[in-house]
């Protein structure tokens, strides 16, 4: 370096370069002429250099394996994630199908029990499905999918295999409304099955059922079954209403009253039976017609001033 300028070869003189060239030349000649000793020499000399070079090479290999494993895991995780998403969708679909089949099985069991009860019932009934419930607090009722075109009329009784449900109070062409026995506007003639005491079973404003007008000396006790008397209320005799839960006296102490636990779970109603007649059809056909009519009625024996039933009236005499 002279005058502040850099000259090539300033760091490494020409003599040093010649020595390096000579050394490599001698090494090459030695490897050609003496391969075995040269090999041993180079192996001994290259061992430290190989160890020195191996350190970064191992680091590069470790880094390469790490990057490769990370990439493979990422690809596998993406595949697993997509597979999990597909499996979750499949599980949800299968759960939905299973729930639908379970609901169909339960509906089939309920309908089978209702059909069996209907076939063995001594009175004609018609099955109906609950399609709605009252949304107000003014009355306790359900909406049925049978109406006037199906032969449903007001005051017909509604029941299930478990017992009394209520009365039909309104009919449309294809639907009807039934008030439940827990409504205060519904009253049914009741009979304590053990003691044979009669009374009126009616709902309360609190949504309970109470039997009124029991004789003051009645021995009715909690647990007694209460059935329909068959006299009034649109039900045949013997349909279970519920069981007595408490017995007390009325305000005037002239009669006893009994609280009744209904036999029907009203919040779980799905299918019901509408009572079409309170007596079997064959019984109604075989009921005898009255043979003697009371006096004073047209056609009654001993009533000379009235013509017999079905006979033409005699003409009045001419003046």
C-alpha positions as CSV (number, residue, x, y, z in Angstrom):
1,X,0.0,0.0,0.0
2,X,1.6,3.3,-1.2
3,X,0.2,6.8,-1.4
4,X,-3.0,5.6,0.3
5,X,-3.9,3.3,-2.5
6,X,-4.7,-0.4,-2.1
7,X,-2.7,-2.7,-4.3
8,X,-3.6,-6.3,-5.0
9,X,-1.2,-8.6,-3.3
10,X,-0.4,-6.2,-0.6
11,X,-1.7,-8.5,2.1
12,X,-0.2,-11.6,0.6
13,X,3.3,-11.2,-0.9
14,X,4.5,-12.9,-4.0
15,X,6.8,-15.1,-2.0
16,X,4.1,-16.4,0.2
17,X,2.0,-17.2,-2.9
18,X,4.9,-19.1,-4.3
19,X,5.2,-21.2,-1.1
20,X,1.5,-22.0,-1.1
21,X,1.6,-23.0,-4.8
22,X,4.7,-25.2,-4.1
23,X,3.1,-26.9,-1.1
24,X,0.0,-27.8,-3.0
25,X,2.1,-29.0,-5.9
26,X,4.2,-31.2,-3.6
27,X,1.0,-32.5,-1.9
28,X,-0.5,-33.4,-5.3
29,X,2.7,-35.2,-6.4
30,X,2.9,-37.0,-3.0
31,X,-0.7,-38.2,-3.4
32,X,0.1,-39.5,-6.8
33,X,3.4,-41.2,-5.9
34,X,2.6,-42.3,-2.4
35,X,-1.2,-42.7,-2.1
36,X,-1.4,-44.7,1.1
37,X,0.8,-42.5,3.3
38,X,-0.7,-39.4,1.7
39,X,-4.2,-40.7,2.5
40,X,-3.2,-41.3,6.2
41,X,-1.7,-37.8,6.3
42,X,-4.7,-36.1,4.9
43,X,-7.1,-38.1,7.0
44,X,-5.2,-37.1,10.2
45,X,-5.0,-33.5,9.1
46,X,-8.6,-33.3,7.9
47,X,-10.2,-34.8,11.1
48,X,-10.2,-31.5,13.0
49,X,-11.4,-29.7,9.9
50,X,-14.2,-32.2,9.5
51,X,-15.3,-31.8,13.1
52,X,-15.3,-28.1,12.7
53,X,-17.4,-28.3,9.5
54,X,-19.7,-31.0,11.0
55,X,-21.1,-28.6,13.7
56,X,-22.9,-26.2,11.3
57,X,-23.8,-29.2,9.1
58,X,-25.6,-30.9,12.0
59,X,-27.3,-27.6,12.8
60,X,-28.5,-27.3,9.3
61,X,-29.7,-30.9,9.3
62,X,-31.6,-30.4,12.6
63,X,-33.1,-27.2,11.2
64,X,-34.1,-29.0,8.0
65,X,-35.7,-31.9,10.0
66,X,-37.6,-29.4,12.2
67,X,-38.9,-27.5,9.2
68,X,-39.9,-30.7,7.4
69,X,-41.7,-32.1,10.5
70,X,-43.5,-28.8,11.2
71,X,-44.7,-28.7,7.6
72,X,-45.8,-32.3,7.6
73,X,-47.6,-31.8,11.0
74,X,-49.3,-28.6,9.6
75,X,-50.5,-30.5,6.5
76,X,-51.7,-33.4,8.7
77,X,-53.4,-31.0,11.1
78,X,-55.3,-29.4,8.3
79,X,-56.4,-32.8,7.1
80,X,-57.4,-33.8,10.6
81,X,-59.3,-30.5,11.1
82,X,-61.3,-31.0,7.9
83,X,-61.9,-34.6,8.9
84,X,-63.1,-33.6,12.4
85,X,-65.4,-31.0,10.8
86,X,-66.9,-33.6,8.5
87,X,-67.3,-36.1,11.4
88,X,-69.0,-33.4,13.6
89,X,-71.5,-32.7,10.8
90,X,-72.1,-36.4,10.4
91,X,-72.6,-36.9,14.2
92,X,-75.1,-34.0,14.3
93,X,-77.0,-35.5,11.4
94,X,-77.1,-38.9,13.0
95,X,-78.2,-37.4,16.3
96,X,-81.0,-35.6,14.5
97,X,-82.1,-38.8,12.8
98,X,-81.9,-40.7,16.1
99,X,-84.0,-38.1,17.8
100,X,-86.6,-38.3,15.0
101,X,-86.7,-42.1,15.2
102,X,-86.9,-41.9,19.0
103,X,-89.8,-39.5,18.8
104,X,-91.6,-41.8,16.2
105,X,-91.1,-44.8,18.5
106,X,-92.6,-42.9,21.5
107,X,-95.5,-41.7,19.4
108,X,-96.0,-45.3,18.1
109,X,-96.1,-46.6,21.7
110,X,-98.6,-43.9,22.8
111,X,-100.8,-44.5,19.8
112,X,-100.7,-48.3,20.2
113,X,-101.8,-48.0,23.9
114,X,-104.5,-45.5,22.9
115,X,-105.7,-47.8,20.1
116,X,-105.8,-50.8,22.4
117,X,-107.8,-48.9,25.0
118,X,-110.1,-47.6,22.3
119,X,-110.7,-51.1,20.9
120,X,-111.6,-52.5,24.4
121,X,-113.6,-49.4,25.5
122,X,-117.4,-50.1,25.9
123,X,-118.3,-46.8,24.3
124,X,-117.6,-45.3,20.9
125,X,-114.7,-42.9,20.9
126,X,-112.6,-41.0,18.3
127,X,-108.9,-40.4,18.5
128,X,-107.7,-36.8,18.2
129,X,-104.3,-35.1,18.3
130,X,-103.4,-32.0,20.4
131,X,-102.2,-29.3,18.0
132,X,-102.3,-26.3,20.3
133,X,-102.7,-25.1,23.9
134,X,-104.3,-22.0,25.4
135,X,-101.9,-19.1,25.5
136,X,-103.8,-17.0,28.0
137,X,-104.5,-17.4,31.7
138,X,-108.2,-17.1,31.3
139,X,-108.9,-20.7,30.7
140,X,-107.1,-24.1,30.7
141,X,-107.7,-25.7,27.3
142,X,-106.2,-27.5,24.3
143,X,-106.9,-27.4,20.6
144,X,-107.7,-30.7,18.8
145,X,-107.4,-31.6,15.1
146,X,-111.0,-32.9,14.9
147,X,-114.0,-30.7,14.3
148,X,-117.7,-30.6,13.3
149,X,-117.0,-32.4,10.0
150,X,-115.7,-35.3,12.0
151,X,-118.8,-35.4,14.2
152,X,-117.5,-33.5,17.2
153,X,-120.1,-31.6,19.2
154,X,-120.1,-29.3,22.2
155,X,-120.2,-31.0,25.6
156,X,-118.6,-34.2,24.4
157,X,-116.2,-35.6,26.9
158,X,-112.5,-35.9,26.2
159,X,-110.4,-38.6,27.9
160,X,-107.2,-40.7,27.6
161,X,-106.4,-44.2,28.7
162,X,-105.4,-42.7,32.0
163,X,-108.6,-40.9,32.8
164,X,-110.7,-37.8,32.3
165,X,-109.3,-34.8,30.4
166,X,-112.2,-32.4,29.9
167,X,-115.1,-31.2,27.7
168,X,-115.5,-29.9,24.2
169,X,-116.6,-26.3,24.4
170,X,-116.1,-25.0,20.9
171,X,-116.1,-26.6,17.5
172,X,-114.9,-25.5,14.1
173,X,-115.0,-27.3,10.8
174,X,-111.8,-29.3,11.3
175,X,-110.7,-28.3,14.9
176,X,-112.2,-28.0,18.3
177,X,-111.4,-26.6,21.7
178,X,-111.5,-28.7,24.9
179,X,-111.4,-27.2,28.4
180,X,-109.5,-29.3,30.9
181,X,-110.9,-30.6,34.1
182,X,-108.6,-28.2,36.0
183,X,-110.5,-25.3,34.6
184,X,-113.2,-23.8,36.9
185,X,-115.7,-23.8,34.0
186,X,-115.7,-27.6,33.8
187,X,-117.8,-29.8,36.1
188,X,-118.2,-33.6,36.1
189,X,-120.3,-35.9,38.2
190,X,-117.9,-37.9,40.4
191,X,-118.1,-41.0,42.5
192,X,-115.8,-42.1,45.3
193,X,-115.1,-45.6,44.3
194,X,-114.7,-47.1,47.8
195,X,-117.5,-45.3,49.7
196,X,-119.8,-44.8,46.7
197,X,-120.4,-41.2,47.7
198,X,-121.3,-38.9,44.9
199,X,-120.3,-35.3,44.3
200,X,-119.4,-32.7,41.7
201,X,-115.8,-32.6,40.5
202,X,-114.8,-29.1,39.3
203,X,-111.6,-27.2,38.5
204,X,-110.4,-24.3,40.6
205,X,-109.0,-20.9,39.7
206,X,-105.6,-22.1,40.9
207,X,-105.6,-25.0,38.4
208,X,-106.5,-27.8,40.8
209,X,-109.4,-30.2,41.0
210,X,-111.8,-30.4,43.8
211,X,-114.8,-32.6,44.6
212,X,-117.7,-30.8,46.3
213,X,-120.9,-31.7,48.0
214,X,-119.7,-34.9,49.7
215,X,-122.0,-36.1,52.5
216,X,-120.8,-34.8,55.9
217,X,-120.6,-38.3,57.3
218,X,-118.7,-39.7,54.4
219,X,-115.6,-41.8,55.3
220,X,-113.6,-40.7,52.2
221,X,-109.9,-40.6,53.0
222,X,-106.8,-39.5,51.0
223,X,-105.8,-42.1,48.4
224,X,-109.4,-43.0,47.5
225,X,-110.0,-43.2,43.7
226,X,-112.6,-40.9,42.2
227,X,-114.4,-42.0,39.0
228,X,-117.1,-40.6,36.8
229,X,-120.6,-41.3,38.0
230,X,-122.0,-41.4,34.4
231,X,-125.0,-39.3,35.3
232,X,-123.8,-36.0,34.0
233,X,-120.7,-34.6,32.3
234,X,-120.5,-36.5,29.0
235,X,-118.6,-39.5,30.3
236,X,-119.7,-43.1,31.0
237,X,-119.6,-44.5,34.5
238,X,-116.2,-45.6,35.8
239,X,-113.7,-43.4,34.1
240,X,-110.9,-42.5,36.5
241,X,-110.7,-38.8,37.5
242,X,-107.9,-39.0,40.1
243,X,-107.2,-39.8,43.7
244,X,-108.1,-37.9,46.8
245,X,-105.2,-35.9,48.2
246,X,-106.9,-34.0,51.1
247,X,-110.3,-34.0,52.7
248,X,-111.9,-31.0,54.5
249,X,-115.1,-29.2,55.3
250,X,-116.8,-26.6,53.2
251,X,-117.4,-23.1,54.5
252,X,-120.9,-23.8,55.7
253,X,-119.9,-27.2,57.2
254,X,-122.9,-28.8,55.5
255,X,-120.8,-30.9,53.1
256,X,-117.2,-32.1,52.8
257,X,-114.8,-31.2,50.0
258,X,-111.9,-33.3,48.7
259,X,-108.9,-32.1,46.8
260,X,-108.1,-34.5,43.9
261,X,-104.8,-35.3,42.2
262,X,-105.7,-35.7,38.5
263,X,-104.8,-39.0,36.9
264,X,-103.9,-37.3,33.6
265,X,-100.7,-35.4,33.2
266,X,-102.2,-32.4,31.4
267,X,-98.9,-30.8,30.4
268,X,-97.9,-34.0,28.5
269,X,-101.1,-34.4,26.5
270,X,-100.5,-35.3,22.9
271,X,-103.3,-37.6,21.9
272,X,-106.8,-37.9,23.3
273,X,-110.1,-39.7,22.8
274,X,-113.3,-37.8,22.2
275,X,-116.3,-39.6,23.7
276,X,-119.0,-39.8,21.0
277,X,-121.6,-41.4,23.2
278,X,-121.9,-42.2,26.9
279,X,-123.5,-45.5,26.2
280,X,-122.7,-48.3,23.7
281,X,-124.6,-48.2,20.5
282,X,-126.1,-51.7,21.0
283,X,-127.3,-50.6,24.5
284,X,-129.1,-47.6,23.0
285,X,-130.7,-49.7,20.4
286,X,-132.1,-52.2,22.9
287,X,-133.5,-49.6,25.3
288,X,-137.3,-50.2,25.5
289,X,-139.7,-47.5,24.4
290,X,-142.1,-46.3,27.1
291,X,-145.3,-48.3,27.0
292,X,-147.4,-46.0,29.1
293,X,-147.3,-42.2,28.9
294,X,-148.3,-39.9,31.7
295,X,-151.8,-38.5,31.8
296,X,-152.2,-35.3,30.0
297,X,-149.7,-36.1,27.3
298,X,-151.1,-36.7,23.8
299,X,-151.8,-40.4,23.3
300,X,-151.8,-41.3,27.0
301,X,-154.3,-44.0,28.1
302,X,-157.4,-42.5,29.8
303,X,-157.0,-39.2,28.0
304,X,-160.2,-39.2,25.9
305,X,-159.7,-35.7,24.6
306,X,-156.4,-36.4,22.8
307,X,-155.8,-38.6,19.9
308,X,-153.4,-41.5,20.1
309,X,-149.9,-40.9,19.0
310,X,-149.6,-41.1,15.2
311,X,-153.4,-41.2,14.7
312,X,-155.0,-38.4,12.6
313,X,-157.0,-35.9,14.4
314,X,-160.8,-36.3,14.0
315,X,-162.6,-33.5,12.2
316,X,-164.7,-31.1,14.2
317,X,-168.4,-31.6,13.9
318,X,-170.2,-29.3,11.7
319,X,-172.4,-26.7,13.5
